[in-house]
Amino acid sequence: MNKENIDFLFTKLGEMYPDANTELKYSNAFQLLISVVLSAQATDKQVNKITNSLYKKIKSPKDVLDMGLSSLTKNISSINYYKTKAKNIFETSKMLNEDPTIISPDIDILQKLPGVWIKTAKVISYVLFWSKVIAADTHVHRVSNRLWLVDTKVPEKTSELLEKKVPDKYKGVAHHGLILFGRYHCIARKPKCEICPFKDICKFYRASIKKGGRA
């Protein structure tokens, strides 16, 4: 994608989602961390449903330790991989109770926490500290490849290339604008191509037209 199309894409996304931000609900940095850990292989809606009651009980790492692993596990049992996530959150709480400065913009430091991988770390770094990073979930990966922003096979590579290609002034829009566009417009199975403002620059749309089918 050339510079002119990049400018058009992110200017338009900024107009479509002027207040784009995470849809996860939280009241402090620790709660955001928990929500992002819970969001692996789960939707934000599923996470928010759990944390709506959970965050009335826990607001700090010490609250998690006081609750105990068994009770924490029961409280999140409706989410995918809840046993592993509970263990990671509990161990993370131990570490943060000792050193709360681990929640920082530093991606490498964040990844020292159990259950925090590079995508999780980038989400936390961007949402809390507005770092110039772009986390690539399945939505960002799909949209970026359909629009020919990148040509990659895995989200990790998509994230790496987007951070190189997208100018800093657009990184905020890119981080959440691409997520929301993929979540509600450029969906996986039946994307809304006919009303898409980007169909003229979209590789996926052009390929579908060439085949004589409908995207």
C-alpha positions in Angstrom: 0.0 0.0 0.0 1.5 3.4 -1.0 1.6 6.5 1.1 -1.5 8.1 -0.4 -3.6 5.0 0.4 -2.1 4.8 3.9 -3.1 8.4 4.5 -6.6 7.7 3.1 -7.1 4.5 5.2 -6.1 5.9 8.6 -7.7 9.3 8.1 -11.0 7.5 7.2 -10.6 5.1 10.1 -10.1 8.1 12.4 -13.3 9.6 11.2 -15.2 6.3 11.6 -13.9 5.6 15.1 -13.0 9.0 16.6 -13.1 7.7 20.2 -11.6 4.3 19.4 -10.3 2.5 22.5 -10.3 -0.9 24.1 -13.8 -2.3 24.8 -12.5 -4.1 27.9 -13.8 -2.6 31.1 -11.4 -1.7 33.9 -10.7 0.9 36.5 -7.0 0.7 37.0 -3.8 -0.7 35.3 -3.9 -4.0 37.2 -7.5 -4.7 36.2 -6.6 -4.0 32.5 -3.8 -6.5 32.8 -6.2 -9.1 34.1 -8.7 -8.4 31.4 -6.1 -8.7 28.6 -4.9 -12.0 30.0 -8.5 -13.2 30.1 -9.1 -12.1 26.6 -6.9 -14.7 25.0 -9.1 -17.0 22.9 -12.2 -15.0 24.2 -14.2 -12.0 23.2 -14.2 -8.7 25.0 -17.9 -9.2 25.7 -17.1 -12.5 27.4 -14.4 -11.0 29.5 -16.5 -8.0 30.5 -19.3 -10.3 31.6 -16.9 -12.0 34.0 -15.1 -8.9 35.3 -18.3 -7.0 35.9 -18.6 -8.9 39.1 -15.0 -9.9 39.6 -13.7 -6.3 39.8 -16.1 -5.6 42.7 -13.9 -8.0 44.6 -10.4 -7.4 43.3 -8.7 -4.1 42.6 -5.1 -4.9 43.4 -2.7 -7.8 43.4 -3.2 -8.3 47.1 -6.9 -8.7 46.6 -6.2 -11.6 44.3 -3.8 -13.2 46.8 -6.4 -12.8 49.6 -9.1 -14.4 47.4 -6.9 -17.4 46.7 -6.4 -19.5 43.6 -9.3 -21.8 44.1 -11.8 -18.9 44.5 -10.3 -17.0 41.6 -10.6 -20.1 39.4 -14.3 -20.5 40.2 -14.9 -16.8 39.5 -13.5 -17.1 35.9 -14.7 -20.6 35.2 -16.9 -19.6 32.2 -14.0 -18.3 30.2 -11.8 -20.5 27.8 -8.7 -22.0 29.5 -9.8 -20.7 32.8 -7.6 -22.9 34.9 -4.4 -21.8 33.1 -5.5 -18.2 33.2 -6.3 -18.3 36.9 -2.8 -19.7 37.6 -1.2 -17.1 35.5 -3.2 -14.2 37.1 -2.4 -15.6 40.6 1.3 -15.9 39.9 1.3 -12.4 38.2 -0.4 -11.0 41.3 2.4 -12.4 43.5 5.0 -10.7 41.3 3.2 -7.4 41.2 2.5 -7.4 44.9 6.3 -7.4 45.3 7.1 -5.1 42.4 4.2 -3.0 41.0 6.6 -1.2 38.6 6.5 -4.2 36.3 3.4 -2.7 34.8 5.3 -0.3 32.5 5.5 0.6 28.8 8.5 -1.7 28.4 7.4 -4.7 26.3 10.2 -7.0 27.5 9.6 -6.3 31.2 5.8 -6.9 30.8 6.5 -10.3 29.2 8.1 -11.4 32.5 4.6 -11.8 33.9 3.0 -15.2 33.5 0.4 -15.2 30.7 1.7 -12.0 29.2 3.0 -12.6 25.6 4.1 -10.0 23.1 0.6 -9.2 21.9 -0.7 -8.8 25.5 2.3 -6.7 26.4 1.7 -4.4 23.4 -2.0 -3.9 24.3 -1.1 -2.9 27.8 1.8 -0.7 26.7 -0.4 1.2 24.2 -3.6 1.5 26.2 -1.9 2.6 29.4 1.1 4.5 28.1 0.2 5.4 24.5 3.4 3.6 23.3 4.0 3.6 19.5 3.2 -0.1 19.1 0.5 -2.0 17.3 -0.8 -5.2 18.7 -2.2 -7.5 16.0 -5.1 -9.7 17.0 -7.0 -11.8 14.5 -9.0 -8.8 13.3 -6.0 -6.6 12.7 -4.2 -9.5 11.0 -7.2 -10.2 8.7 -7.9 -6.6 7.8 -4.2 -5.7 7.2 -3.8 -8.5 4.8 -7.0 -8.0 3.0 -6.2 -4.3 2.4 -2.6 -5.3 1.4 -1.1 -3.2 4.2 1.0 -6.3 4.8 1.4 -9.8 3.3 1.9 -12.1 6.2 0.9 -15.5 7.6 0.9 -14.8 11.4 -0.3 -11.9 13.6 3.2 -11.5 15.1 4.7 -10.7 11.8 1.7 -8.4 10.9 2.4 -6.5 14.1 6.1 -6.1 13.3 5.5 -4.9 9.8 2.7 -2.5 10.8 4.9 -0.8 13.3 7.5 -0.2 10.5 5.0 0.9 7.8 2.4 2.9 9.7 3.6 6.5 10.5 3.7 7.4 14.2 0.8 9.9 13.7 -1.5 7.0 12.7 -0.4 4.4 15.2 -3.1 5.3 17.7 -5.8 5.0 15.0 -4.2 1.8 13.7 -4.2 0.0 17.0 -7.9 0.2 17.7 -9.4 1.4 14.4 -8.3 -1.8 12.7 -9.6 -3.9 15.5 -13.1 -2.2 15.4 -13.2 -2.3 11.6 -12.4 -6.0 11.6 -14.8 -6.7 14.4 -17.9 -4.9 13.0 -17.3 -4.3 9.3 -14.6 -6.4 7.7 -15.7 -9.6 9.5 -14.2 -13.0 8.7 -17.0 -14.8 6.8 -19.3 -12.2 5.4 -17.5 -8.8 5.2 -19.6 -5.8 4.3 -17.7 -5.2 1.1 -20.5 -3.4 -0.8 -20.6 -0.6 1.7 -16.9 -0.5 2.5 -15.1 2.8 2.0 -11.9 0.9 1.2 -13.1 -1.5 -1.5 -11.2 0.4 -4.2 -7.9 -0.3 -2.4 -8.7 -3.7 -1.1 -7.0 -6.8 -2.5 -9.6 -9.1 -1.1 -12.5 -7.2 -2.7 -10.7 -7.0 -6.1 -10.0 -10.7 -6.0 -13.6 -11.6 -5.3 -14.8 -9.4 -8.2 -12.3 -11.0 -10.5 -13.6 -14.4 -9.6 -17.1 -13.2 -10.5 -18.3 -13.9 -7.0 -19.4 -11.8 -4.0 -17.0 -11.1 -1.2 
